[in-house]
C-alpha cells in the first residue's frame, strides 16, 4: 500500500500529488511554511491527509521556539496555529487538529516547554495512527454497501492519496476488491484540477480495479443509460443535519442520483464532522485562484483577460444523501437525529 505521508528524520515526506500521474515523487517538508504551501497548492489534499499534515506542521512550526515559559510558548503556538489555519478554509479536519493541539498545550500547563514539544510530536503521530485506523473501519463498513457486479461512480479522489490508509469512499472499493468482489468504477475527471483523472484513475490502475474515465458532464447520460447503480463521494465537512461540503460538482451528482433514484453515499471520518454548525449554509467555501480554472497542466485554455470563478466546494443537502458512512457505522436520515450518536460519542 502506498504511503501518502511519512514522518522520517524530523521531516514530513509527502507524495506531491500535483505531479501525478506523470511522476511519482516525495516532497521533504522540514518547516511549517513548506507544509502550508503543500496544503494550499494541493500537493497534499484530501481532508484526512490535510489534518495529519497539519499536525506535523504544528510541531515543525514550534520545535525551535525559544520560549522558556508556558505563556510565551502558548503565544508562539498561537501564531503557528493561526498561520496553518489560513491554508484551506473548508476542510474541517485541519481545524480539528489545530484545536486538538491547542487543547493539548492548555491541558499540560505544568509541563516544561521541552516536554510540550515532545507531546505535540507524539500527538501528531497519534493523529496519523487514528486516521489510519479510521480509514480501515470506513472501508469495512463501506464494503457492506457493495455487491458483486456493482457499477459505482466516484468523484474527485477519496482513496489512499486523500488519507493515510485505505481511503474513504474509494477505500471501500479497495477493500471490496480484497474481499473478491467484482465491480466497475466510473471515474469523473473532476475539473478543474482533475483529481479523478490524475489521482483516482492512477490508484485504480495500481490496484487493478476495472474503471472507465468520463468527463464530468457525461455523468448524467451515463447514469440515465443504467451504467451506474450507486454513487460514492467523500466529505470535507459534514454538519449536524447531514449537509456536506465536498469538491465542487458533488451537488450536481446528488441531484442526478435523486432524479434517477439510485443511492448516493457520503463517506466521512469523525474528524470531518462539524457539529458546531447546524446547516451547510454556515460552512465557509474556499474560493480558489481563477488561474487554476484557466490552465490545465500548465497550459492556458482560455483567452487572456477572461474572468473566471472557482469555488472549490459545494454543499449537498442531507436530504439528498442516502447514507453517511463513518468508522462508527452507516447512518441514515433523519441525520439531525441519527448523527447525535456520533456527536455524543
C-alpha positions as CSV (number, residue, x, y, z in Angstrom):
1,X,0.0,0.0,0.0
2,X,1.3,3.4,-0.9
3,X,2.1,5.8,2.0
4,X,0.8,9.3,1.3
5,X,2.6,10.7,4.3
6,X,5.7,9.6,6.2
7,X,7.5,11.1,9.2
8,X,11.2,10.5,8.9
9,X,14.2,12.2,10.4
10,X,12.3,15.2,11.7
11,X,10.7,15.8,8.2
12,X,7.3,15.1,6.8
13,X,7.7,13.3,3.5
14,X,4.6,13.5,1.3
15,X,3.7,12.5,-2.2
16,X,3.5,15.5,-4.5
17,X,0.0,14.9,-5.9
18,X,0.4,17.7,-8.5
19,X,3.0,15.6,-10.3
20,X,0.8,12.5,-10.6
21,X,0.3,10.5,-12.7
22,X,3.3,11.5,-14.8
23,X,5.8,11.5,-11.9
24,X,5.8,9.8,-8.5
25,X,7.9,11.9,-6.2
26,X,8.0,12.7,-2.5
27,X,8.5,16.2,-1.1
28,X,10.5,16.7,2.1
29,X,8.8,19.3,4.4
30,X,11.2,20.4,7.1
31,X,9.4,23.5,8.3
32,X,5.9,24.8,8.8
33,X,5.9,27.1,5.7
34,X,6.6,24.1,3.4
35,X,3.7,22.2,4.8
36,X,1.4,25.3,4.5
37,X,2.5,25.6,0.8
38,X,1.9,21.9,0.2
39,X,-1.6,22.1,1.6
40,X,-2.6,25.4,-0.1
41,X,-1.2,24.3,-3.5
42,X,-2.9,20.8,-3.3
43,X,0.4,18.9,-3.3
44,X,-1.2,17.2,-0.3
45,X,-5.0,17.1,-0.4
46,X,-7.9,15.1,1.0
47,X,-9.4,16.2,4.3
48,X,-7.9,13.4,6.4
49,X,-4.4,13.8,4.9
50,X,-4.6,17.6,5.3
51,X,-5.4,17.1,9.0
52,X,-2.5,14.7,9.5
53,X,-0.1,17.0,7.7
54,X,-1.2,20.0,9.8
55,X,-0.4,18.1,13.0
56,X,3.2,17.7,11.9
57,X,3.2,21.2,10.7
58,X,2.4,22.4,14.2
59,X,5.4,20.5,15.6
60,X,7.7,21.9,12.9
61,X,6.5,25.4,13.5
62,X,7.0,25.2,17.2
63,X,10.0,22.9,17.7
64,X,12.5,25.8,17.6
65,X,10.5,28.1,19.8
66,X,12.9,29.9,22.2
67,X,10.1,30.3,24.8
68,X,11.0,29.4,28.4
69,X,7.6,29.7,30.0
70,X,4.2,28.3,29.3
71,X,2.6,31.7,28.5
72,X,5.3,32.7,26.0
73,X,5.2,29.2,24.4
74,X,1.4,29.4,24.1
75,X,1.8,32.7,22.2
76,X,4.3,31.1,19.8
77,X,1.9,28.2,19.3
78,X,-1.0,30.6,18.6
79,X,1.0,32.2,15.8
80,X,1.7,28.8,14.2
81,X,-1.9,27.7,14.5
82,X,-3.2,30.9,13.0
83,X,-0.8,30.5,10.1
84,X,-1.8,27.0,9.3
85,X,-5.5,27.8,9.6
86,X,-5.2,30.1,6.5
87,X,-4.1,27.2,4.2
88,X,-7.5,25.8,3.4
89,X,-10.8,27.1,4.9
90,X,-13.3,24.3,4.1
91,X,-11.8,21.0,5.2
92,X,-12.7,20.9,8.9
93,X,-10.1,18.2,9.7
94,X,-7.4,21.0,9.6
95,X,-9.2,23.0,12.3
96,X,-10.0,19.9,14.3
97,X,-6.3,19.1,14.5
98,X,-5.2,22.7,15.3
99,X,-7.8,22.8,18.1
100,X,-6.6,19.5,19.4
101,X,-3.1,20.8,19.6
102,X,-4.2,24.0,21.4
103,X,-6.1,21.9,24.0
104,X,-3.1,19.6,24.5
105,X,-0.9,22.5,25.5
106,X,-3.6,24.1,27.6
107,X,-4.1,20.8,29.5
108,X,-0.4,20.5,30.2
109,X,0.4,23.8,31.8
110,X,2.6,22.2,34.4
111,X,4.9,20.7,31.8
112,X,8.2,22.2,30.6
113,X,8.5,23.7,27.2
114,X,10.7,20.9,26.0
115,X,8.1,18.4,27.3
116,X,5.3,20.2,25.5
117,X,7.2,20.0,22.2
118,X,7.6,16.2,22.7
119,X,3.9,15.9,23.5
120,X,3.0,17.8,20.3
121,X,5.1,15.5,18.1
122,X,3.6,12.5,19.9
123,X,0.1,13.8,19.3
124,X,0.8,14.3,15.6
125,X,1.9,10.7,15.4
126,X,-1.2,9.6,17.3
127,X,-3.5,11.6,14.9
128,X,-1.8,9.8,12.0
129,X,-2.4,6.4,13.6
130,X,-6.0,7.3,14.4
131,X,-6.7,8.4,10.8
132,X,-5.2,5.1,9.5
133,X,-7.5,3.0,11.7
134,X,-10.5,5.2,10.9
135,X,-9.8,4.7,7.2
136,X,-9.8,0.9,7.6
137,X,-13.1,0.9,9.6
138,X,-14.8,3.2,7.0
139,X,-13.6,0.8,4.3
140,X,-15.1,-2.1,6.3
141,X,-18.5,-0.5,6.6
142,X,-18.5,0.8,3.1
143,X,-17.8,-2.7,1.7
144,X,-21.2,-3.7,3.1
145,X,-22.8,-1.4,0.6
146,X,-21.0,-3.0,-2.4
147,X,-22.5,-6.0,-4.1
148,X,-20.7,-8.2,-6.6
149,X,-21.1,-6.7,-10.1
150,X,-21.8,-3.2,-8.9
151,X,-21.2,-0.2,-11.1
152,X,-20.1,2.7,-8.9
153,X,-19.5,6.3,-9.9
154,X,-16.9,8.3,-7.9
155,X,-15.9,11.9,-7.8
156,X,-12.6,13.6,-7.0
157,X,-10.2,11.4,-5.1
158,X,-11.2,9.7,-1.9
159,X,-8.6,6.9,-1.8
160,X,-5.2,6.3,-0.3
161,X,-3.9,9.6,-1.6
162,X,-6.5,11.5,0.3
163,X,-5.8,9.8,3.6
164,X,-3.1,7.8,5.3
165,X,-4.8,4.4,4.9
166,X,-7.3,2.8,2.6
167,X,-9.2,6.0,1.9
168,X,-12.9,6.8,2.5
169,X,-15.2,6.3,-0.5
170,X,-12.6,4.8,-2.7
171,X,-11.2,2.9,0.3
172,X,-14.4,0.9,0.4
173,X,-13.8,-0.1,-3.2
174,X,-10.2,-1.1,-2.5
175,X,-11.4,-3.2,0.4
176,X,-14.2,-4.8,-1.6
177,X,-11.6,-5.8,-4.2
178,X,-9.6,-7.5,-1.5
179,X,-12.7,-9.4,-0.5
180,X,-13.0,-10.8,-4.0
181,X,-15.9,-8.6,-5.2
182,X,-16.1,-7.6,-8.9
183,X,-17.1,-4.1,-9.8
184,X,-16.8,-1.5,-12.5
185,X,-15.9,2.1,-11.4
186,X,-16.8,5.2,-13.4
187,X,-14.4,8.0,-12.6
188,X,-15.4,11.6,-13.2
189,X,-12.4,13.6,-14.3
190,X,-13.1,16.3,-11.7
191,X,-12.5,19.7,-13.3
192,X,-10.7,21.9,-13.0
193,X,-7.9,20.2,-11.1
194,X,-8.5,16.7,-12.5
195,X,-8.2,14.8,-9.2
196,X,-10.3,12.0,-10.7
197,X,-8.4,11.7,-14.0
198,X,-5.0,12.1,-12.4
199,X,-5.3,10.5,-9.0
200,X,-8.3,8.2,-8.7
201,X,-7.6,6.6,-12.1
202,X,-3.9,6.2,-11.0
203,X,-5.0,4.5,-7.8
204,X,-7.5,2.1,-9.5
205,X,-4.9,1.2,-12.1
206,X,-2.4,0.4,-9.4
207,X,-4.9,-1.9,-7.7
208,X,-6.1,-3.5,-11.0
209,X,-9.7,-2.4,-10.4
210,X,-11.7,-2.0,-13.7
211,X,-12.7,1.6,-14.4
212,X,-13.8,3.9,-17.1
213,X,-12.9,7.6,-17.0
214,X,-15.6,10.1,-18.1
215,X,-15.9,13.9,-18.4
216,X,-17.8,15.4,-15.5
217,X,-20.6,16.5,-17.9
218,X,-21.1,12.9,-19.1
219,X,-22.3,11.7,-15.6
220,X,-26.0,12.4,-16.4
221,X,-26.1,10.4,-19.6
222,X,-24.0,7.5,-18.1
223,X,-26.5,7.3,-15.2
224,X,-29.5,7.5,-17.5
225,X,-28.2,4.6,-19.5
226,X,-28.2,2.4,-16.4
227,X,-24.4,2.1,-16.4
228,X,-24.2,3.3,-12.8
229,X,-26.2,1.9,-9.8
230,X,-24.7,3.9,-7.0
231,X,-22.5,6.9,-6.3
232,X,-19.7,7.1,-3.7
233,X,-18.2,10.5,-2.7
234,X,-16.2,11.9,0.2
235,X,-16.6,14.9,2.5
236,X,-14.5,17.8,3.6
237,X,-17.1,18.9,6.2
238,X,-20.4,17.4,7.3
239,X,-22.6,19.3,9.7
240,X,-25.3,18.4,12.2
241,X,-28.2,17.9,9.7
242,X,-26.1,15.9,7.3
243,X,-25.4,18.7,4.8
244,X,-22.0,18.0,3.3
245,X,-19.3,20.2,1.7
246,X,-17.3,18.3,-0.9
247,X,-15.4,19.0,-4.1
248,X,-17.4,21.4,-6.4
249,X,-19.6,19.2,-8.7
250,X,-20.7,16.8,-5.9
251,X,-24.1,18.6,-5.6
252,X,-24.7,18.0,-9.3
253,X,-24.3,14.3,-8.8
254,X,-26.6,14.2,-5.8
255,X,-29.3,15.8,-7.8
256,X,-28.8,13.3,-10.6
257,X,-28.9,10.4,-8.2
258,X,-32.1,11.7,-6.7
259,X,-33.8,12.1,-10.1
260,X,-32.7,8.7,-11.3
261,X,-33.5,7.0,-7.9
262,X,-30.0,5.5,-7.3
263,X,-28.3,5.6,-3.9
264,X,-25.9,8.5,-3.1
265,X,-23.4,7.7,-0.3
266,X,-21.1,10.0,1.6
267,X,-18.0,8.6,3.3
268,X,-16.9,10.7,6.2
269,X,-14.5,10.2,9.1
270,X,-15.4,11.6,12.5
271,X,-12.6,14.2,12.0
272,X,-14.7,15.6,9.1
273,X,-17.8,16.3,11.1
274,X,-18.5,19.8,12.4
275,X,-21.4,19.6,14.9
276,X,-21.0,23.3,15.8
277,X,-22.7,24.1,12.6
278,X,-26.4,23.3,12.1
279,X,-26.7,23.6,8.3
280,X,-24.5,23.7,5.3
281,X,-25.2,27.4,4.8
282,X,-22.8,28.1,7.6
283,X,-19.8,26.2,6.0
284,X,-17.1,28.6,4.7
285,X,-16.5,27.8,1.0
286,X,-13.0,28.2,-0.3
287,X,-12.6,30.3,-3.5
288,X,-9.6,29.1,-5.4
289,X,-7.4,31.3,-7.6
290,X,-9.0,31.8,-11.1
291,X,-5.8,30.7,-12.7
292,X,-6.5,27.2,-11.7
293,X,-9.6,27.3,-13.9
294,X,-7.8,29.0,-16.8
295,X,-5.0,26.5,-17.1
296,X,-4.7,22.7,-17.4
297,X,-1.3,21.1,-16.6
298,X,0.4,24.5,-17.0
299,X,-1.2,25.2,-20.4
300,X,-3.7,28.1,-20.8
301,X,-7.1,27.0,-22.2
302,X,-8.9,30.4,-22.3
303,X,-8.1,33.8,-23.9
304,X,-6.2,36.3,-21.8
305,X,-8.3,38.7,-19.7
306,X,-11.1,36.1,-19.2
307,X,-12.9,36.4,-15.9
308,X,-13.2,33.1,-14.0
309,X,-15.0,31.9,-10.8
310,X,-13.8,28.9,-9.0
311,X,-15.5,27.9,-5.6
312,X,-13.6,24.8,-4.6
313,X,-16.6,23.2,-2.9
314,X,-20.3,23.0,-3.0
315,X,-22.9,21.9,-0.4
316,X,-25.0,18.7,-0.8
317,X,-28.1,18.9,1.3
318,X,-28.5,16.0,3.7
319,X,-31.9,15.2,2.3
320,X,-30.2,14.1,-1.0
321,X,-27.8,11.7,0.8
322,X,-28.9,8.1,1.1
323,X,-26.5,7.3,4.0
324,X,-23.3,8.6,5.6
325,X,-20.6,6.0,6.2
326,X,-18.2,6.6,9.1
327,X,-15.8,4.5,11.2
328,X,-18.7,4.1,13.7
329,X,-21.1,2.6,11.1
330,X,-23.6,3.6,8.5
331,X,-26.0,6.4,9.3
332,X,-29.3,7.1,7.6
333,X,-31.8,10.0,7.6
334,X,-33.0,11.8,9.6
335,X,-29.5,12.9,10.2
336,X,-30.4,15.6,12.8
337,X,-31.3,12.6,15.0
338,X,-29.1,9.7,13.9
339,X,-25.9,11.7,13.9
340,X,-26.4,12.6,17.5
341,X,-24.8,9.3,18.4
342,X,-21.6,10.5,16.8
343,X,-21.8,13.9,18.5
344,X,-22.4,12.4,21.9
345,X,-19.5,9.9,21.5
